[in-house]
């Protein structure tokens, strides 16, 4: 393997052109490349050197050189790297005490990103300062709201991280999975030697609204607002999932059948996803790629775990710590089909990648 070929692999990896890597290089080449990438962080590199020393192999002490040296060294065999990765992940994963983590995460009662999420803070402040010119009122209002928002963001980030640790661990324990060690960009694990980036998410409100628009239906928020705007205590000043959920709960309490109208359409979408009907998965996967954050954009191969609660749309986040997820994940990996080709648009350019989706509904857990 020449220096030029390694540089080409690095360039393709940096640009997440995984299609080119898998089609342009032989399997032993890209497999070893991805395996070494899976241990590319400094702590793993140090442990790998210790492992190689135990095998009586020479080690490379310079971090900037080690990847190329080990990649070209035929004595550093694929089977040897796999042995190290599995043993190192088993050692590190002993710290993942699932029951204890779930017990702590279960204490969270509200999943709310607050004002800080997706740079909404400035807009929220502007909206609130326009409500009054009284200094003491704005000081009292914003002081509390800012504190509450930061607190919610903190706890929601904490829950998201540790619940994802659990879910990722479920995947990495499966026999068909080769785990990564630590946080590796674009790769959470290798499935049948293919690098996969795991994304755990919920059925996006924006996707539901897009599909409703395609069916000549109003957005859920607009439907609820038009039906319930005159009801005391209802606040439709902010369009988000929390507002929609509050309106749905209020409509139930008042005996209005607003939720029934929305639920039927949501169930149709989740049925399509669960049963691979109407190309719904392809549509959702394309939407997810097209609507990722600009500053975090990449074209990596992804496995989406999509949690759907058809009854309480705002409570799907609780499914991430439902122990029934592990059996669903194992069933999926046991018979995982080929990856789907995903075509989408990004900044006016046509893009192609590969992905898969595991759809889990609360009623199935």
C-alpha positions as CSV (number, residue, x, y, z in Angstrom):
1,X,0.0,0.0,0.0
2,X,1.6,3.2,-1.2
3,X,1.6,6.6,0.6
4,X,-0.5,8.0,-2.3
5,X,-3.2,5.3,-1.8
6,X,-3.3,6.0,2.0
7,X,-3.7,9.7,1.3
8,X,-6.5,8.9,-1.1
9,X,-8.3,6.8,1.5
10,X,-7.8,9.6,4.0
11,X,-9.3,12.1,1.6
12,X,-12.3,10.0,0.8
13,X,-12.8,9.2,4.5
14,X,-12.7,12.9,5.4
15,X,-15.3,13.7,2.8
16,X,-17.4,10.6,3.9
17,X,-17.2,9.3,0.3
18,X,-17.7,5.7,1.6
19,X,-19.2,4.6,-1.7
20,X,-15.9,5.3,-3.4
21,X,-13.9,3.6,-0.7
22,X,-15.9,0.4,-0.8
23,X,-16.1,0.3,-4.6
24,X,-12.5,1.5,-5.3
25,X,-10.5,-0.6,-3.0
26,X,-10.4,-4.3,-2.2
27,X,-12.1,-5.5,0.9
28,X,-8.9,-6.4,2.9
29,X,-7.7,-2.9,2.3
30,X,-10.7,-0.9,3.3
31,X,-11.4,-3.3,6.2
32,X,-8.0,-2.8,7.7
33,X,-8.4,1.0,7.1
34,X,-11.7,1.2,9.0
35,X,-10.5,-1.1,11.8
36,X,-7.5,1.1,12.4
37,X,-9.8,4.2,12.3
38,X,-11.9,2.5,15.0
39,X,-8.9,2.8,17.4
40,X,-7.5,6.0,16.2
41,X,-7.9,8.0,19.5
42,X,-4.8,8.5,21.7
43,X,-5.9,6.2,24.6
44,X,-6.7,3.4,22.2
45,X,-3.4,3.9,20.3
46,X,-1.4,3.5,23.6
47,X,-3.3,0.3,24.5
48,X,-2.8,-1.0,21.0
49,X,1.0,-0.5,21.3
50,X,0.9,-2.5,24.6
51,X,-1.1,-5.2,22.8
52,X,1.5,-5.3,19.9
53,X,4.4,-5.5,22.3
54,X,2.7,-8.6,23.9
55,X,2.8,-10.1,20.4
56,X,6.5,-9.4,20.1
57,X,5.9,-6.9,17.3
58,X,7.7,-3.6,16.8
59,X,5.7,-0.6,17.8
60,X,5.5,3.0,16.4
61,X,5.7,5.6,19.1
62,X,5.0,8.7,17.0
63,X,1.3,9.4,16.9
64,X,1.5,11.2,13.5
65,X,3.1,8.2,11.9
66,X,1.5,5.2,13.6
67,X,-1.5,4.9,11.3
68,X,0.5,4.6,8.0
69,X,3.2,2.4,9.6
70,X,0.7,-0.1,11.0
71,X,-1.5,0.1,7.9
72,X,1.4,-0.9,5.6
73,X,2.8,-3.5,8.0
74,X,1.5,-7.0,6.9
75,X,2.4,-8.4,10.4
76,X,-0.3,-6.2,11.9
77,X,-3.0,-8.4,10.5
78,X,-6.7,-7.8,10.3
79,X,-7.4,-10.7,12.7
80,X,-5.0,-9.2,15.2
81,X,-6.6,-5.8,15.1
82,X,-10.1,-7.4,15.5
83,X,-8.8,-9.3,18.5
84,X,-7.6,-6.1,20.1
85,X,-10.7,-4.1,19.3
86,X,-13.0,-6.7,20.9
87,X,-10.9,-7.2,24.0
88,X,-10.5,-3.4,24.5
89,X,-14.2,-2.7,24.0
90,X,-15.0,-5.5,26.5
91,X,-12.7,-4.0,29.0
92,X,-14.0,-0.5,28.6
93,X,-17.7,-1.5,28.4
94,X,-17.5,-3.0,31.9
95,X,-18.2,0.6,33.1
96,X,-21.6,0.6,31.3
97,X,-23.8,-0.7,34.1
98,X,-27.1,-0.6,32.3
99,X,-29.5,-1.0,35.2
100,X,-27.8,1.8,37.2
101,X,-27.8,4.2,34.3
102,X,-31.5,3.5,33.5
103,X,-32.4,4.0,37.1
104,X,-30.8,7.4,37.1
105,X,-32.2,8.5,33.7
106,X,-35.7,7.5,34.8
107,X,-35.6,10.3,37.2
108,X,-36.0,12.9,34.4
109,X,-39.6,13.9,34.0
110,X,-39.3,16.5,31.2
111,X,-37.4,16.3,28.0
112,X,-37.0,19.9,26.8
113,X,-34.0,21.4,25.0
114,X,-35.1,24.9,26.1
115,X,-34.1,28.2,24.4
116,X,-30.5,27.2,23.7
117,X,-31.3,24.5,21.2
118,X,-30.4,25.2,17.6
119,X,-29.5,28.8,18.4
120,X,-33.1,29.8,19.3
121,X,-31.9,31.9,22.3
122,X,-31.7,35.2,20.5
123,X,-35.2,34.8,19.0
124,X,-36.7,33.9,22.3
125,X,-35.2,36.8,24.1
126,X,-36.4,39.2,21.4
127,X,-39.9,37.8,21.7
128,X,-39.9,38.3,25.5
129,X,-38.4,41.8,25.7
130,X,-41.1,43.0,23.4
131,X,-43.8,42.1,26.0
132,X,-43.1,44.8,28.5
133,X,-41.1,48.1,28.9
134,X,-41.0,47.7,32.7
135,X,-37.4,46.9,33.9
136,X,-38.3,44.9,37.0
137,X,-40.8,42.8,35.0
138,X,-38.3,41.9,32.2
139,X,-35.6,41.2,34.7
140,X,-37.7,38.9,36.7
141,X,-39.1,37.2,33.7
142,X,-35.9,36.6,31.8
143,X,-33.8,35.7,34.8
144,X,-36.0,32.8,35.7
145,X,-36.7,31.8,32.1
146,X,-33.0,31.8,31.2
147,X,-32.1,29.7,34.3
148,X,-34.9,27.2,33.6
149,X,-33.9,27.0,29.9
150,X,-30.3,26.3,30.7
151,X,-31.2,23.7,33.3
152,X,-33.6,21.9,30.8
153,X,-30.9,22.0,28.2
154,X,-28.3,20.5,30.6
155,X,-30.6,17.7,31.7
156,X,-31.8,16.9,28.2
157,X,-28.2,16.7,26.9
158,X,-27.3,14.5,29.9
159,X,-30.2,12.2,29.2
160,X,-29.5,12.1,25.4
161,X,-25.9,11.2,25.9
162,X,-26.3,8.4,28.5
163,X,-29.4,6.9,26.8
164,X,-27.4,6.8,23.6
165,X,-24.5,5.0,25.4
166,X,-27.0,2.3,26.4
167,X,-28.5,1.9,22.9
168,X,-25.1,1.9,21.2
169,X,-23.9,-0.8,23.7
170,X,-26.8,-3.0,22.7
171,X,-25.7,-2.8,19.1
172,X,-22.0,-3.3,19.9
173,X,-22.7,-6.5,21.9
174,X,-24.2,-8.3,18.9
175,X,-22.0,-11.0,17.2
176,X,-22.2,-9.4,13.8
177,X,-20.9,-6.1,15.0
178,X,-17.3,-5.0,15.3
179,X,-17.3,-2.1,17.8
180,X,-15.2,1.0,17.7
181,X,-13.2,2.0,20.8
182,X,-14.1,5.5,22.0
183,X,-15.7,8.2,20.0
184,X,-14.7,7.9,16.3
185,X,-15.9,10.4,13.7
186,X,-18.4,8.9,11.2
187,X,-18.1,5.4,12.6
188,X,-19.9,3.9,15.6
189,X,-19.3,0.3,14.6
190,X,-18.6,-2.0,11.6
191,X,-21.4,-4.2,10.4
192,X,-20.2,-7.0,8.1
193,X,-17.1,-4.8,7.6
194,X,-19.1,-1.7,6.6
195,X,-18.7,1.4,8.7
196,X,-22.0,2.6,10.2
197,X,-22.9,5.8,12.1
198,X,-25.7,5.2,14.5
199,X,-28.4,7.8,14.9
200,X,-31.1,7.4,17.4
201,X,-34.1,9.7,16.8
202,X,-37.8,10.1,16.8
203,X,-40.4,10.6,14.1
204,X,-39.7,14.3,13.3
205,X,-42.6,16.8,13.5
206,X,-41.3,18.5,10.4
207,X,-41.5,15.3,8.5
208,X,-45.1,14.7,9.6
209,X,-46.0,18.2,8.4
210,X,-44.2,17.7,5.1
211,X,-46.2,14.5,4.5
212,X,-49.4,16.2,5.5
213,X,-48.7,19.0,3.1
214,X,-48.2,16.4,0.3
215,X,-51.7,15.1,1.2
216,X,-53.2,18.6,1.0
217,X,-53.6,18.7,4.8
218,X,-52.7,21.6,7.2
219,X,-49.8,21.3,9.6
220,X,-50.7,19.8,13.0
221,X,-49.9,23.1,14.7
222,X,-52.3,25.0,12.4
223,X,-55.1,22.4,12.9
224,X,-54.8,22.6,16.7
225,X,-54.5,26.4,16.7
226,X,-57.6,26.9,14.5
227,X,-59.7,24.5,16.6
228,X,-58.5,25.5,20.1
229,X,-57.3,29.2,19.8
230,X,-60.2,30.5,21.9
231,X,-59.7,28.0,24.8
232,X,-58.5,29.6,28.1
233,X,-55.0,28.8,29.0
234,X,-53.8,27.7,25.5
235,X,-50.7,29.4,24.3
236,X,-49.9,29.1,20.6
237,X,-47.2,31.8,20.5
238,X,-44.4,29.2,19.9
239,X,-44.8,26.5,17.3
240,X,-43.0,23.4,18.7
241,X,-43.6,19.8,19.8
242,X,-44.3,20.9,23.4
243,X,-47.1,23.3,22.3
244,X,-48.6,20.6,20.0
245,X,-48.5,18.0,22.8
246,X,-50.1,20.4,25.3
247,X,-52.9,21.2,22.9
248,X,-53.5,17.6,22.2
249,X,-53.8,16.8,25.9
250,X,-56.1,19.8,26.4
251,X,-58.3,18.6,23.6
252,X,-58.6,15.2,25.2
253,X,-59.5,16.7,28.6
254,X,-62.2,18.9,26.9
255,X,-63.6,16.0,25.0
256,X,-62.6,17.3,21.6
257,X,-61.6,14.8,18.9
258,X,-58.8,16.9,17.5
259,X,-56.2,14.3,18.3
260,X,-58.2,11.6,16.6
261,X,-57.9,13.5,13.3
262,X,-54.1,13.8,13.7
263,X,-53.5,10.4,15.1
264,X,-55.0,8.6,12.1
265,X,-52.5,10.2,9.7
266,X,-49.5,9.6,12.1
267,X,-50.5,6.0,12.4
268,X,-50.6,5.7,8.6
269,X,-47.0,7.0,8.4
270,X,-45.7,4.7,11.2
271,X,-47.5,1.7,9.6
272,X,-45.8,2.5,6.3
273,X,-42.4,2.8,8.0
274,X,-42.9,-0.4,10.0
275,X,-44.1,-2.4,7.0
276,X,-42.0,-0.9,4.2
277,X,-45.0,0.5,2.4
278,X,-45.2,3.4,-0.1
279,X,-41.5,4.0,-0.1
280,X,-41.9,5.7,3.3
281,X,-38.5,4.6,4.6
282,X,-36.7,6.0,1.5
283,X,-38.6,9.3,1.9
284,X,-37.8,9.6,5.6
285,X,-34.1,8.7,5.1
286,X,-33.7,11.3,2.4
287,X,-35.4,13.8,4.6
288,X,-33.1,13.1,7.5
289,X,-30.0,13.5,5.4
290,X,-31.3,16.7,3.9
291,X,-32.3,18.2,7.2
292,X,-29.1,17.6,9.2
293,X,-27.3,20.5,10.8
294,X,-25.2,22.4,8.3
295,X,-22.2,22.6,10.6
296,X,-22.4,18.9,11.2
297,X,-23.1,17.8,7.7
298,X,-21.6,14.5,6.4
299,X,-22.5,11.8,4.0
300,X,-21.6,8.8,6.1
301,X,-23.4,5.5,6.0
302,X,-26.0,5.6,8.8
303,X,-28.3,3.3,10.7
304,X,-31.2,5.2,12.1
305,X,-33.1,3.8,15.1
306,X,-36.4,5.6,15.0
307,X,-38.6,5.5,18.1
308,X,-42.3,6.1,17.6
309,X,-44.9,6.6,20.3
310,X,-48.3,6.8,18.4
311,X,-50.2,7.6,21.6
312,X,-48.1,10.3,23.2
313,X,-46.0,12.0,20.5
314,X,-43.8,13.9,23.0
315,X,-42.9,10.8,25.1
316,X,-40.9,8.8,22.5
317,X,-37.7,9.9,24.2
318,X,-38.6,7.5,27.1
319,X,-38.3,4.6,24.7
320,X,-34.5,4.9,24.6
321,X,-34.2,3.4,28.2
322,X,-36.9,0.7,27.6
323,X,-35.1,-2.6,28.0
324,X,-37.3,-4.1,25.3
325,X,-35.2,-2.2,22.8
326,X,-32.3,-4.7,23.1
327,X,-34.4,-7.7,21.8
328,X,-35.7,-5.5,18.9
329,X,-32.1,-4.5,18.0
330,X,-30.9,-8.2,18.1
331,X,-33.8,-9.3,15.9
332,X,-33.0,-6.6,13.4
333,X,-29.2,-7.4,13.3
334,X,-29.9,-11.1,13.0
335,X,-31.6,-10.5,9.7
336,X,-30.4,-7.1,8.7
337,X,-31.0,-6.7,4.9
338,X,-28.8,-4.9,2.5
339,X,-28.3,-1.2,3.0
340,X,-30.7,1.0,1.0
341,X,-29.3,3.6,-1.5
342,X,-30.4,7.0,-0.4
343,X,-30.5,9.9,-2.8
344,X,-31.0,13.5,-1.5
345,X,-30.2,17.1,-2.2
346,X,-27.7,19.2,-0.3
347,X,-27.0,22.8,-1.1
348,X,-28.2,22.3,-4.6
349,X,-26.2,19.2,-5.3
350,X,-27.4,15.6,-5.7
351,X,-25.9,13.3,-3.1
352,X,-25.9,9.5,-2.8
353,X,-25.1,7.4,0.2
354,X,-26.4,4.2,1.9
355,X,-28.4,3.7,5.1
356,X,-30.9,1.6,6.9
357,X,-33.6,2.2,9.5
358,X,-34.9,0.2,12.4
359,X,-38.4,1.3,13.2
360,X,-39.6,0.6,16.8
361,X,-43.0,1.5,18.1
362,X,-43.8,1.7,21.8
363,X,-46.7,-0.7,21.4
364,X,-44.1,-3.4,20.3
365,X,-42.0,-3.1,23.4
